[in-house]
Amino acid sequence: AVNIPAKAEHFPQCGGNSVCPANSNCTVANQGNFCICSTGFTNEVDKTHVTYPKGFCTDINECARFYPCHPSTDCTNTIGSYYCSCSSGYIEKQINIRGKSQITCEARNPNSCYNNSDCPPNSLCNSNACYCDKGFENPKGGTYVRLDEKCAGLSTCVSITKSISSILNNSSWSEINSSSSSAIVNDLLQIVELVVLNLFTQNPTNQNFSTPELDVSMEVSQDNCTFLHIDIGSSRMNVSCNLLPGSEDGAIFIVYKSLDDKLHENFLRLSEEDEENYDIVVNSRVVTGAITSNTTKDLNPPVTFSLNHLQVPDSDMISLCVFWDPKLKGWSERGCNVKDSNVTHTVCSCDHLSTFAVIMAPCQIKEDDGLLHGLLYISRVGLSLSIICLFLSLLTFLLCRSLRSAHTSMLIALSGCLFLAQLIILFGLHQTRNMTLCSIIAGCLHYILLCSFGWMSLESVLLFLTVRNLRAMNFLTSRRSHFPSACLIGFGVPAVIVAISASVSPHGYGTNKWCWLNGNLIWSFLGPVCVLITINTILLISTFYLLRVKLAALNTNVSTLKDTRLLTFKALTQLFILGSTWILGFFQCGPGAMVASYLFTICNSLQGVFIFLVHCLLNRQVREEYHKASRRLYAAKSDSEPVSGSTAPVTMKLVTFGLISSLFTPLLHQH
């Protein structure tokens, strides 16, 4: 009798809608109709094949419980069943035990094959022996190969590479989009490298061949060699023989003749984290290097490549050594450095092997943690001081009515723009977590900086006109203002530039690193800035010349030596105030890049300090106003009567202005 679990349910009849659990069926048993586990399954809880509607039928591990296979075989359990197989190095044979067929295993003859899978690549099993396919042969001679030997065939390799050449030379290549072409290049590079490397390992001899699209050279390392040099045209690969310890070890070098044309900037990336589109160009033949030893990463010493430039690099571009990263499906600098570079060649040093090229990219500062940390510190301190000084300058120009003029209106606009721009640079430039916010910050910074340069140019024009005719000095203090017209230039022109830029390249605002302009959109800022800096510099030089001529013509008694020095100092500070020092930003390339970066940061982060120094502290009229405000503040403090509601705003204004003057009392008394 079958042991029936207490929870088992007796069915009068097995119907269509069975309530039996998985891996069981309603079946007729000795005591009636019950849920019976399928073959290979059992009710482990009740140790029976009979289960119940909410029960479980689990797989029986036949290999562990019964071990049904022959002792020479391996038993593998499967869901509801099992199978027997032979271990590696053994072959299967069918035997009959007690009328039942079973699999047994016998040791394999190392010189005999039983099917094609037993033979080496490019060979077939025939009469228990392996023979090379057509076009291949045993490097030792003949077509017969042992199981531990290999078949080599140069003709097949050439045939494959010719097929790949025809793909590269296909006229429809230009119609493929960047993502598809990137994937195709990725596969082609891997296929060519594997085919050539497989040929070389099968037949390790010096070989060379060429197709319309690529040149291939394979060389075996020689005894007592130091470096293995492989040359193809004007390109060279140098491999240390320490990386090739075996007598049959060697290296392969592949030069693609036109692949550089297929690799445009749409999928060129300089690092895994970098998703910016750079205006970069492949400036050498694309080459592949590989060695037969298993060590292909962290090579010591590294492998070097000397690659010929396809065009002379521009002065504002630098050469970078990159390799094709299959994971990125694009270029990466990781592990590659420029060892030497001139107008015609670049020597790359890489600690791994892959496909390499030289690209031209915009100059970037080489990152040195210590120097960059110092640069960041100077920038933050300088910007903080500049923001404070700009704020004090704005308060001075706004609160002191006697200083109101066309000139101070321009200074208010310039100081306000610089104040907002430097606030954004200090606190908003790194807000990249929210890309929408980052794009807005980049757009605002673009507009405000252009406005700043616009007002710098207007200030330089005003300064030039004033010096050109010293008798019209009252123009600076004239209350007749052309400020509304100046606003059309100072605020209107930048608005037009930003509007056009945003409509042409709406996705060019904000990157993963900075809330600033991306890719070619940067020229919508650099272009106008270059023009304005040039104009400002020319006007400043003309102003200095006119000033020198005017002062030389004046009576020497008019000006003391101290006044002359002060005037000279004020004139020189105009270089900083009017943005001429921004030209240093274009020299942040090459060996002096970090020096130029430090000078650029120091000069321009203190722009607000120079404005406050020249137009407030060194301005006699402003100093007199500071003195008056200081005396009024002292008088207000000595007055113990409460301030009425009508005089409170005037007193608060007086206190604010008096505080500014009190901060710089020692400096004021020196002049």
For each residue, the residues with C-beta under 8 A, 3 or more apart:
1: 30 31
2: 29 30 31 48 49 50
3: 46 47 48 50
4: 8 29 31 34 48 50
5: 8 43 45 46 48 50 51 52 55
6:
7: 52 54 55
8: 4 5 34 35 50 51 52
9: 19 34 35 52 53
10: 31 32 33 34
11: 14 15 26 32 33 34
12: 32 33
13: 33
14: 11 18 26 27 28 33
15: 11 18 26
16:
17:
18: 14 15 25 26 35
19: 9 35 53
20: 24 25 26 35 51 53
21: 24 35 51 52 53 54 55 56 57
22: 57
23: 37 38 41 57 58 59 80
24: 20 21 35 36 37 38 41 51 55 57
25: 18 20 35 36 38
26: 11 14 15 18 20 33 34 35 36
27: 14 33 34 35 36
28: 14 32 33
29: 2 4 32 33 34 36 50
30: 1 2
31: 1 2 4 10 34
32: 10 11 12 28 29
33: 10 11 12 13 14 26 27 28 29
34: 4 8 9 10 11 26 27 29 31 50 51
35: 8 9 18 19 20 21 24 25 26 27 50 51 52 53 55
36: 24 25 26 27 29 49 50 51
37: 23 24 41 42 43 49 50 51 57
38: 23 24 25 41 57 80
39: 80
40: 59 60 62 79 80 81
41: 23 24 37 38 49 57 58 59 60 80
42: 37 47 48 49 57 58 60
43: 5 37 46 47 48 49 50 51 55 56 57 58
44: 47 56 58
45: 5 55 56
46: 3 5 43 50 51 55
47: 3 42 43 44
48: 2 3 4 5 42 43 51
49: 2 36 37 41 42 43
50: 2 3 4 5 8 29 34 35 36 37 43 46
51: 5 8 20 21 24 34 35 36 37 43 46 48 55 56 57
52: 5 7 8 9 21 35 55
53: 9 19 20 21 35
54: 7 21
55: 5 7 21 24 35 43 45 46 51 52
56: 21 43 44 45 51
57: 21 22 23 24 37 38 41 42 43 51
58: 23 41 42 43 44
59: 23 40 41 77 79 80
60: 40 41 42 65
61: 64 65 77
62: 40 65 66 67 68 75 77 81 82
63: 66 67 68 69 75 76 77 82
64: 61 67 77
65: 60 61 62
66: 62 63
67: 62 63 64 75
68: 62 63 75 82 84
69: 63 73 74 75 82 84 102 103
70: 73 84 95 97 102 103 104 105
71:
72: 86 90 104 105 106
73: 69 70 84 85 86 103 104 105
74: 69 84 85 86 87
75: 62 63 67 68 69 82 83 84
76: 63 82 83 84 85
77: 59 61 62 63 64 82
78: 81 82 83
79: 40 59
80: 23 38 39 40 41 59
81: 40 62 78
82: 62 63 68 69 75 76 77 78
83: 75 76 78
84: 68 69 70 73 74 75 76 102 103
85: 73 74 76 92 103
86: 72 73 74 90 91 92 103 105
87: 74 90 105
88:
89: 107 108
90: 72 86 87 105 106 107 108
91: 86 105 106 108 114
92: 85 86 103 104 105
93: 103 104 105 106
94: 101 102 103 104
95: 70 101 102 103 104
96: 99 100 101 102
97: 70 100 102
98:
99: 96
100: 96 97
101: 94 95 96
102: 69 70 84 94 95 96 97
103: 69 70 73 84 85 86 92 93 94 95
104: 70 72 73 92 93 94 95
105: 70 72 73 86 87 90 91 92 93
106: 72 90 91 93
107: 89 90
108: 89 90 91 112 114 118
109: 112 128
110: 146 147 148
111: 129 146 147
112: 108 109 128 129
113: 116 118 119 125 128 129 130 147
114: 91 108 118 125 128
115: 118 125
116: 113 119 124 125
117:
118: 108 113 114 115 125 130 147
119: 113 116 123 124 125 130 145 147
120: 123 130 145 147 148 149 150 151
121: 150 151 198
122: 132 133 136 150 151 153 156
123: 119 120 130 131 132 133 136 145 151
124: 116 119 130 131 133
125: 113 114 115 116 118 119 128 129 130
126: 129 130 131
127:
128: 109 112 113 114 125
129: 111 112 113 125 126 144
130: 113 118 119 120 123 124 125 126 144 145 146 147
131: 123 124 126 143 144 145
132: 122 123 136 137 138 143 144 145 151 153
133: 122 123 124 136 151 153
134:
135: 153 155 156
136: 122 123 132 133 143 151 152 153 156
137: 132 141 142 143 151 152 153
138: 132 141 142 143 144 145 149 150 151 152
139: 150 152 202 203
140: 149
141: 137 138
142: 137 138
143: 131 132 136 137 138 151
144: 129 130 131 132 138
145: 119 120 123 130 131 132 138 149 150 151
146: 110 111 130 149
147: 110 111 113 118 119 120 130
148: 110 120
149: 120 138 140 145 146
150: 120 121 122 138 139 145 201 202
151: 120 121 122 123 132 133 136 137 138 143 145 202
152: 136 137 138 139 199 202 203
153: 122 132 133 135 136 137 156 157 199 202
154: 157 158 199 203 207 209
155: 135 158 159
156: 122 135 136 153 159 160 199
157: 153 154 160 161 195 196 198 199 209
158: 154 155 161 162 209 211
159: 155 156 162 163
160: 156 157 163 164 191 195
161: 157 158 164 165 192 195 196 209 211 214 216
162: 158 159 165 166 211 212
163: 159 160 166 167
164: 160 161 167 168 188 191 192 211 213 214
165: 161 162 168 169 211 212 213 214
166: 162 163 169 170
167: 163 164 170 184 188
168: 164 165 173 188 213 214 256 258 259 262
169: 165 166 212 213 258
170: 166 167 173
171: 174
172: 175 176
173: 168 170 176 181 262
174: 171
175: 172
176: 172 173 180 181 184
177: 180 181
178: 181 182 264 266 267
179: 182 183 267
180: 176 177 183 184
181: 173 176 177 178 184 185 262 267
182: 178 179 185 186 267 329 330
183: 179 180 186 187 329
184: 167 176 180 181 187 188
185: 181 182 188 189 259 262 263 324 329
186: 182 183 189 190 324 326 329
187: 183 184 190 191
188: 164 167 168 184 185 191 192
189: 185 186 192 193 288 324 326 355
190: 186 187 193 194 326
191: 160 164 187 188 194 195
192: 161 164 188 189 195 196 214 254 288
193: 189 190 196 197 252 254 288 290 355
194: 190 191 197 198
195: 157 160 161 191 192 198 199
196: 157 161 192 193 199 200 216 218 252 254 290
197: 193 194 200 201 252 290 292
198: 121 157 194 195 201 202
199: 152 153 154 156 157 195 196 202 203 207 218
200: 196 197 203 204 207 218 250 252 292
201: 150 197 198 204 292
202: 139 150 151 152 153 198 199
203: 139 152 154 199 200 207
204: 200 201 220 248 249 250 292
205: 218 220
206: 218 219 220
207: 154 199 200 203 216 217 218
208: 215 216 217 218
209: 154 157 158 161 216
210: 214 215 216
211: 158 161 162 164 165 214 215
212: 162 165 169 257
213: 164 165 168 169 256 257 258 259
214: 161 164 165 168 192 210 211 254 255 256 257
215: 208 210 211 232 233 254 255 257
216: 161 196 207 208 209 210 252 253 254
217: 207 208 230 231 232 252 253 254
218: 196 199 200 205 206 207 208 250 251 252 253
219: 206 228 230 250 251
220: 204 205 206 248 249 250
221: 225 228 241 244 249 250 251
222: 225 228 241
223: 247
224:
225: 221 222 228 241
226: 240 241
227: 238 239 240 241
228: 219 221 222 225 238 239 240 241 244 250 251
229: 236 237 238
230: 217 219 236 237 239 251 253
231: 217 235 236
232: 215 217 235 236 253 255 287
233: 215 255 285 308
234: 308 345
235: 231 232 253 255 284 285 287 305 306 307 308
236: 229 230 231 232 305 306
237: 229 230 251 253 287 289 303 304 305
238: 227 228 229 303 304 305 306
239: 227 228 230 243 244 251 289 291 303
240: 226 227 228 243 244 299 301 303
241: 221 222 225 226 227 228 244
242: 245 301
243: 239 240 291 293 295 299 303
244: 221 228 239 240 241 249 250 251 291 292 293
245: 242 249 293
246: 249 292 293
247: 223
248: 204 220 292
249: 204 220 221 244 245 246 291 292 293
250: 200 204 218 219 220 221 228 244 291 292
251: 218 219 221 228 230 237 239 244 289 290 291 292
252: 193 196 197 200 216 217 218 288 289 290 291
253: 216 217 218 230 232 235 237 287 288 289
254: 192 193 196 214 215 216 217 287 288 289
255: 214 215 232 233 235 285 286 287
256: 168 213 214 259 260 285 286 287 288
257: 212 213 214 215 285
258: 168 169 213 261 262
259: 168 185 213 256 262 263 285 286
260: 256 263 282 283 284 285 286 310 357
261: 258
262: 168 173 181 185 258 259
263: 185 259 260 267 268 282 286 331 357
264: 178 267 268
265: 268 277 278 279 280 281
266: 178 277
267: 178 179 181 182 263 264 329 330
268: 263 264 265 278 280 282 330 331 359
269: 272 274 275 328 330 331 332
270: 274 278 320 322 331 332 333 361
271: 274 332 333 334
272: 269 325 328 332 334
273: 512
274: 269 270 271 512
275: 269 511 512
276: 511 512 513 518 519
277: 265 266 518 519
278: 265 268 270 361 362 519
279: 265 361 362 519 520
280: 265 268 320 359 360 361 362
281: 265 311 359 360
282: 260 263 268 286 310 357 358 359
283: 260 309 310 311 313 319 357 358 359 360
284: 235 260 287 307 308 309 310 346 357 358
285: 233 235 255 256 257 259 260 307 308 310 357
286: 255 256 259 260 263 282 324 355 356 357
287: 232 235 237 253 254 255 256 284 305 307 355 356 357
288: 189 192 193 252 253 254 256 354 355 356
289: 237 239 251 252 253 254 303 305 353 354 356
290: 193 196 197 251 252 296 353
291: 239 243 244 249 250 251 252 295 296 353
292: 197 200 201 204 244 246 248 249 250 251
293: 243 244 245 246 249 296
294:
295: 243 291 298 299
296: 290 291 293 299 352 353
297: 351 352
298: 295 351 352
299: 240 243 295 296 302 303 350 351 352 353
300: 351
301: 240 242
302: 299 349 350 351
303: 237 238 239 240 243 289 299 349 350 351 353
304: 237 238 339 347 348 349 350
305: 235 236 237 238 287 289 321 347 348 350 356
306: 235 236 238 345 346 347 348
307: 235 284 285 287 345 346 347 348 356 357 358
308: 233 234 235 284 285 344 345
309: 283 284 312 313 319 343 344 345 346 358
310: 260 282 283 284 285
311: 281 283
312: 309 343
313: 283 309 317 318 319 343 360
314: 317 360
315:
316: 362 363 586 589
317: 313 314 360 361 362 363
318: 313 360 361 362 363 364 589 590
319: 283 309 313 338 341 346 358 359 360
320: 270 280 333 338 358 359 360 361
321: 305 333 336 337 338 346 348 349 350 356 358
322: 270 331 332 333 336 356 357 358 359
323: 331 332 334 335 336 350 352 354 355 356 357
324: 185 186 189 286 330 331 332 354 355 356 357
325: 272 328 329 330 331 332 334 354
326: 186 189 190 329
327:
328: 269 272 325 331 332
329: 182 183 185 186 267 325 326
330: 182 267 268 269 324 325
331: 263 268 269 270 322 323 324 325 328 357 359
332: 269 270 271 272 322 323 324 325 328
333: 270 271 320 321 322 336
334: 271 272 323 325
335: 323 350 351 352
336: 321 322 323 333 348 349 350 351 356
337: 321 348 349 350
338: 319 320 321 341 346 347 348 349
339: 304 347 348 349
340: 345 346 347
341: 319 338 345 346 347
342: 345 346
343: 309 312 313
344: 308 309
345: 234 306 307 308 309 340 341 342
346: 284 306 307 309 319 321 338 340 341 342 358
347: 304 305 306 307 338 339 340 341
348: 304 305 306 307 321 336 337 338 339 356 358
349: 302 303 304 321 336 337 338 339
350: 299 302 303 304 305 321 323 335 336 337 353 354 356
351: 297 298 299 300 302 303 335 336
352: 296 297 298 299 323 335
353: 289 290 291 296 299 303 350
354: 288 289 323 324 325 350
355: 189 193 286 287 288 323 324
356: 286 287 288 289 305 307 321 322 323 324 336 348 350
357: 260 263 282 283 284 285 286 287 307 322 323 324 331
358: 282 283 284 307 309 319 320 321 322 346 348
359: 268 280 281 282 283 319 320 322 331
360: 280 281 283 313 314 317 318 319 320
361: 270 278 279 280 317 318 320 364
362: 278 279 280 316 317 318
363: 316 317 318 588 589 590 593
364: 318 361
365: 372 588 593 594 597
366: 593 594
367: 372
368: 371 372 594
369: 372 373
370: 373 374
371: 368 374 375 594
372: 365 367 368 369 375 376
373: 369 370 376 377
374: 370 371 377 378 598
375: 371 372 378 379 594 597 598 601
376: 372 373 379 380
377: 373 374 380 381
378: 374 375 381 382 598 601 602 605
379: 375 376 382 383 601 605
380: 376 377 383 384 426
381: 377 378 384 385 605
382: 378 379 385 386 601 602 605 606 609
383: 379 380 386 387 422 425 426 605
384: 380 381 387 388 426
385: 381 382 388 389 605 606 608 609
386: 382 383 389 390 418 422 605 606 607 608 609
387: 383 384 390 391 419 422 423 426 608
388: 384 385 391 392 608
389: 385 386 392 393 608 609 611 612 613
390: 386 387 393 394 415 418 419 422 608 611 612
391: 387 388 394 395 419
392: 388 389 395 396 612 616 660
393: 389 390 396 397 411 415 608 611 612 615 616
394: 390 391 397 398 412 415 416 419
395: 391 392 398 399 656 657 660
396: 392 393 399 400 403 616 622 625 657 660
397: 393 394 400 403 408 411 412 415
398: 394 395 412
399: 395 396 653 656 657
400: 396 397 403 404 622 625 657
401: 404
402: 621 625
403: 396 397 400 408 621 622 625
404: 400 401 408 409 479
405: 408 409 476 477 478 479 481
406: 409 410 462 475 476 478 479 480 481 482 483
407: 410 411 462 476 477
408: 397 403 404 405 411 412
409: 404 405 406 412 413 481 483 486
410: 406 407 413 414 455 458 459 462 483 486
411: 393 397 407 408 414 415 459 611 615
412: 394 397 398 408 409 415 416
413: 409 410 416 417 451 455 483 486 487 490
414: 410 411 417 418 452 455 456 459 611
415: 390 393 394 397 411 412 418 419 608 611
416: 394 412 413 419 420
417: 413 414 420 421 448 449 451 452 455
418: 386 390 414 415 421 422 452 607 608 611
419: 387 390 391 394 415 416 422 423 608
420: 416 417 423 424 448
421: 417 418 424 425 445 448 449 452
422: 383 386 387 390 418 419 425 426 605 608
423: 387 419 420 426 427 428
424: 420 421 427 428 429 441 444 445 448
425: 383 421 422 428 429 445
426: 380 383 384 387 422 423 429
427: 423 424 431
428: 423 424 425 431 441 445 515
429: 424 425 426 441 445 514 515 516
430: 514 515
431: 427 428 434 437 438 441 515
432: 435 438 510 511 512 513 514 515
433: 438
434: 431 437 438
435: 432 438 439 510
436: 439 440
437: 431 434 440 441 515
438: 431 432 433 434 435 441 442 509 510 515
439: 435 436 442 443 509 510 515
440: 436 437 443 444 509
441: 424 428 429 431 437 438 444 445 510 515
442: 438 439 445 446 509 510 514 515 516 517
443: 439 440 446 447 498 502 509
444: 424 440 441 447 448
445: 421 424 425 428 429 441 442 448 449 515 516
446: 442 443 449 450 498 501 509 517 524 525
447: 443 444 450 451 494 495 498
448: 417 420 421 424 444 445 451 452
449: 417 421 445 446 452 453 525 529
450: 446 447 453 454 493 494 497 498 525 528 529
451: 413 417 447 448 454 455 490 491 494
452: 414 417 418 421 448 449 455 456 579
453: 449 450 456 457 528 529 532 533 579
454: 450 451 457 458 489 490 491 493 494 532
455: 410 413 414 417 451 452 458 459 490
456: 414 452 453 459 460 532 536 577 578 579
457: 453 454 460 461 532 535 536 578
458: 410 454 455 461 462 486 489 490
459: 410 411 414 455 456 462 463 577 578
460: 456 457 463 464 535 536 539 540 543 574 578
461: 457 458 464 465 539
462: 406 407 410 458 459 465 466 476
463: 459 460 466 467 539 540 543 574 578
464: 460 461 467 468 539 542 543 546
465: 461 462 468 469 472 475
466: 462 463 469 470 472 473 475 476
467: 463 464 470 543 546 547 550
468: 464 465 546
469: 465 466 472
470: 466 467 473 550
471:
472: 465 466 469 475
473: 466 470 476 477
474: 477 478
475: 406 465 466 472 478
476: 405 406 407 462 466 473
477: 405 407 473 474
478: 405 406 474 475 481
479: 404 405 406
480: 406
481: 405 406 409 478 484
482: 406 485 486
483: 406 409 410 413 486 487
484: 481 487 488
485: 482 488 489
486: 409 410 413 458 482 483 489 490
487: 413 483 484 490 491 492
488: 484 485 491 492 493
489: 454 458 485 486 492 493
490: 413 451 454 455 458 486 487 493 494
491: 451 454 487 488 494 495
492: 487 488 489 495 496
493: 450 454 488 489 490 496 497
494: 447 450 451 454 490 491 497 498 528
495: 447 491 492 498 499
496: 492 493 499 500
497: 450 493 494 500 501 524 528
498: 443 446 447 450 494 495 501 502 524
499: 495 496 502 503
500: 496 497 503 504 524
501: 446 497 498 504 505 508 521 524
502: 443 498 499 505 506 509
503: 499 500 506
504: 500 501
505: 501 502 508 519 520 521
506: 502 503 509
507: 518
508: 501 505 517 518 519 520 521
509: 438 439 440 442 443 446 502 506 515 517 518 521
510: 432 435 438 439 441 442 514 515 516 518
511: 275 276 432 514 515 516 518
512: 273 274 275 276 432
513: 276 432
514: 429 430 432 442 510 511
515: 428 429 430 431 432 437 438 439 441 442 445 509 510 511
516: 429 442 445 510 511 522
517: 442 446 508 509 521 522 524 525
518: 276 277 507 508 509 510 511 521 522
519: 276 277 278 279 505 508 522
520: 279 505 508 523
521: 501 505 508 509 517 518 524
522: 516 517 518 519 525 526
523: 520 526 527
524: 446 497 498 500 501 517 521 527 528
525: 446 449 450 517 522 528 529
526: 522 523 529 530
527: 523 524 530 531
528: 450 453 494 497 524 525 531 532
529: 449 450 453 525 526 532 533 582
530: 526 527 533 534 586
531: 527 528 534 535
532: 453 454 456 457 528 529 535 536 579
533: 453 529 530 536 537 579 580 582 583
534: 530 531 537 538
535: 457 460 531 532 538 539
536: 456 457 460 532 533 539 540 578 579 580
537: 533 534 540 541 580 583
538: 534 535 541 542
539: 460 461 463 464 535 536 542 543
540: 460 463 536 537 543 544 574 575 578 580
541: 537 538 544 545
542: 464 538 539 545 546
543: 460 463 464 467 539 540 546 547 571 574
544: 540 541 547 548 571
545: 541 542 548 549
546: 464 467 468 542 543 549 550
547: 467 543 544 550 551 567 571
548: 544 545 551 552
549: 545 546 552 553
550: 467 470 546 547 553 554
551: 547 548 554 559 564 567
552: 548 549
553: 549 550
554: 550 551 558 559
555: 558
556: 559
557:
558: 554 555
559: 551 554 556 563 564 567
560: 563 564
561: 564 565
562: 565 566
563: 559 560 566 567
564: 551 559 560 561 567 568
565: 561 562 568 569
566: 562 563 569 570 618 671
567: 547 551 559 563 564 570 571
568: 564 565 571 572
569: 565 566 572 573 618
570: 566 567 573 574 614 618
571: 543 544 547 567 568 574
572: 568 569 575
573: 569 570 576 577 610 613 614
574: 460 463 540 543 570 571 577 578 614
575: 540 572 578 580 581
576: 573 580 581 603 604 606 607 610
577: 456 459 573 574 607 610 611 614
578: 456 457 459 460 463 536 540 574 575
579: 452 453 456 532 533 536 582 604 607
580: 533 536 537 540 575 576 583
581: 575 576 584 599 600 603 604
582: 529 533 579 585 600 604
583: 533 537 580 586 587
584: 581 587 588 596 599 600 603 604
585: 582 588 596 600
586: 316 530 583
587: 583 584 592 593 596
588: 363 365 584 585 593 596 597 600
589: 316 318 363 593
590: 318 363 593
591:
592: 587 595 596
593: 363 365 366 587 588 589 590 596 597
594: 365 366 368 371 375 597 598
595: 592 598 599
596: 584 585 587 588 592 593 599 600
597: 365 375 588 593 594 600 601
598: 374 375 378 594 595 601 602
599: 581 584 595 596 602 603
600: 581 582 584 585 588 596 597 603 604
601: 375 378 379 382 597 598 604 605
602: 378 382 598 599 605 606
603: 576 581 584 599 600 606 607
604: 576 579 581 582 584 600 601 607
605: 378 379 381 382 383 385 386 422 601 602
606: 382 385 386 576 602 603 609 610
607: 386 418 576 577 579 603 604 610 611
608: 385 386 387 388 389 390 393 415 418 419 422 611 612
609: 382 385 386 389 606 612 613
610: 573 576 577 606 607 613 614
611: 389 390 393 411 414 415 418 577 607 608 614 615 616
612: 389 390 392 393 608 609 615 616 617
613: 389 573 609 610 616 617 618
614: 570 573 574 577 610 611 617 618 619
615: 393 411 611 612 618 619 622
616: 392 393 396 611 612 613 619 622
617: 612 613 614 622 623 664 667 668
618: 566 569 570 613 614 615 671
619: 614 615 616 622 623
620: 623 624 671
621: 402 403 624 625
622: 396 400 403 615 616 617 619 625 626
623: 617 619 620 626 627 668 671
624: 620 621 627 628
625: 396 400 402 403 621 622 628 629 657 661
626: 622 623 629 630 657 660 661 664 668
627: 623 624 630 631 661 668
628: 624 625 631 632
629: 625 626 632 633 654 657 658 660 661
630: 626 627 633 634 658 661 662 665
631: 627 628 634 635
632: 628 629 635 636 654 658
633: 629 630 636 637 654 655 657 658 659 661 662
634: 630 631 637 638 658
635: 631 632 638 639
636: 632 633 639 651 654 655 658
637: 633 634
638: 634 635
639: 635 636
640:
641:
642:
643: 647 648 651
644: 647 648
645: 648
646:
647: 643 644 650 651
648: 643 644 645 651 652
649: 652 653
650: 647 653 654
651: 636 643 647 648 654 655
652: 648 649 655 656
653: 399 649 650 656 657
654: 629 632 633 636 650 651 657 658
655: 633 636 651 652 658 659
656: 395 399 652 653 659 660
657: 395 396 399 400 625 626 629 633 653 654 660 661
658: 629 630 632 633 634 636 654 655 661 662
659: 633 655 656 662 663
660: 392 395 396 626 629 656 657 663 664
661: 625 626 627 629 630 633 657 658 664 665 668
662: 630 633 658 659 665
663: 659 660
664: 617 626 660 661 667 668
665: 630 661 662 668 669
666: 669 670
667: 617 664 670 671
668: 617 623 626 627 661 664 665 671
669: 665 666
670: 666 667
671: 566 618 620 623 667 668
